[in-house]
Amino acid sequence: MGDYEALVALFDELDEFHRLARSDVFRRFDGPARTRGQIEQWLAGPGSTVLVAEQGPKVVGLAVLLTRPPSAFAGAIPLKVIELDNLVVHSDRRGHGIGRLLIEATVDWSRGQGASHVGVAVHAFNRDARRFYERAGFTASIDRLALAV
């Protein structure tokens, strides 16, 4: 929790990117991007954590990991999947391998949790993120489409 302010700054950067790309879906927070309570819950909860990347004393990246409940569909194999809920690297540190290191740490942590897969959702507008995840070995699982009504 000593990194709380740095984490919020990274979440702000991530959220602003999403707001600019899809202002019809994303809006500004009325307070901090993520509350202390939310981050404490991720850190304390079984099956969730926040990983950070540091360069010297500065936090330059983060990954939020959450255990996804197995599918309730009787025809699905009950897999233990860790959801990479958020991954962000400070804009001036991208392209230096920090994201790749966060993915490696995500895989290590997920294996330690007994997970069989790591999942990540990527918005269609975020083609750079999709290419990043594909280069890291992620493959398409499902495409979710939306219709405004």
N, C-alpha and C positions, 0 to 999 in steps of 0.2 A: 504493500500500500504506500510505501515511500515514493513510489514512482507515479502516484495517482495523477498529478498535474501533467506529467509528460504523456501518460496514456490518454488523458482527455484531449490533449493537443493533437495526438495522432488520430483519435476518433473524429475530432472536428475536421481534420483534413480529409479523411475518408468520406464523412457525411457531406461535406461541401461538394466533393466530386460527384456524389450521387445526386445532390440537389440540382447542380448545374446541368447534369445530363437528363434528369427526369423531374422537373419541378412539378409535374402533374401527379407525382407519386410521393416525393420526399419533401419535407419541410424542416425548418429550423427547430431545434429543441428549445424549450422554454427555460432550461437550466443547463447544467453541464451535459455533454454528450452522453456520458454514462455516469450514474451516481456512484458514490463510494459504496453504497449498499449493494449495488449490482455487481461491482467488481469483487467485493468481499465475498459475495455469494458464489461467483465463479471460482474464486480461489479456495474457498472452504468446502464447496460441494463435492460429493463423490462423483467422479465422472466428468468433471469440468475443470478447466484451468485457464490461465492467461500466461502465455510465453512472451518474453521480451527479448529483443536484440539490443545490445548496448555496444557503443563504441566509446571507450573511455567512460566518463561519468554520464554520458548522454544516452537516453533511450531513443533508438532510431527505428524501431519496428516492434510490432506485436502480432500475436495470433491468439484468438479466442477459440477454445476447443470445448465442445459440448457433446455428451453422449446422446445419440438419437435413439428413441425407443424403437424396438423391432416392429416391423409391419404387423398390423392386426389381421391382415389378409391371410386366411388359412392356407392358401396356395403358395405363399412366399416362405422361403427358407429364413428362419429367424437369425439374422445377422447382427452382430454388434458393430455399429458404425459410429465413428467419431465424426461429428460435423465440424469442419473448419468454418466457423461462423463469421469470422472477420480475420483478414490478414492485411496489414498495412505497413508500408515502409515509408519513412519520411521522404518527401518528394526530392530533396537534394541528396539522398543516399541511394536512390534506385539505380539499378544497373551495376551494383557492386557485390552481388551475391548474397545479400542479406535475406531476401525473400527465400532463396533456395535453402539457406541455413535454417530459416524458420520452418520450411516444409520438412526438412530432415528431422528437426526436433519434434515436429508434429507427429511424424511417423514413429519415431522412437517412443514418444509418450503414449501414442495410441496402442502400440504393441504391448507396452507395459500395462495397459488397461485391459488387455485381452481382446482388442478389437480385430475384426477381420478386414475392415475397410476404413478409409477416410473419405468423406464426401465433402463437396463444396458446391455452392450455388453461385452462378455468375450471371449477372444481368446481361441481356443481349447487347446493350450498348457498350459494354466493357470488353471490347475485343482484345485489348492488350492483356487484361487479366486472364481471359480464356486461353490465349497463346501461352502465357506464363505457366498456367496450370497444366496445359497439355505437354509442354516441354518437361515439366516435372513428373510426367507419367500418368496424369489423370486422363481418363477417357470418358466420353459422353455416356450418360446413363439414362437420362430422360430430358426431354425438352418440354418445358411448361409454357403454354401459350395463354394469353389473356385476351378477353374481349370486353371493351368498355360498353356498358349498357345504360 
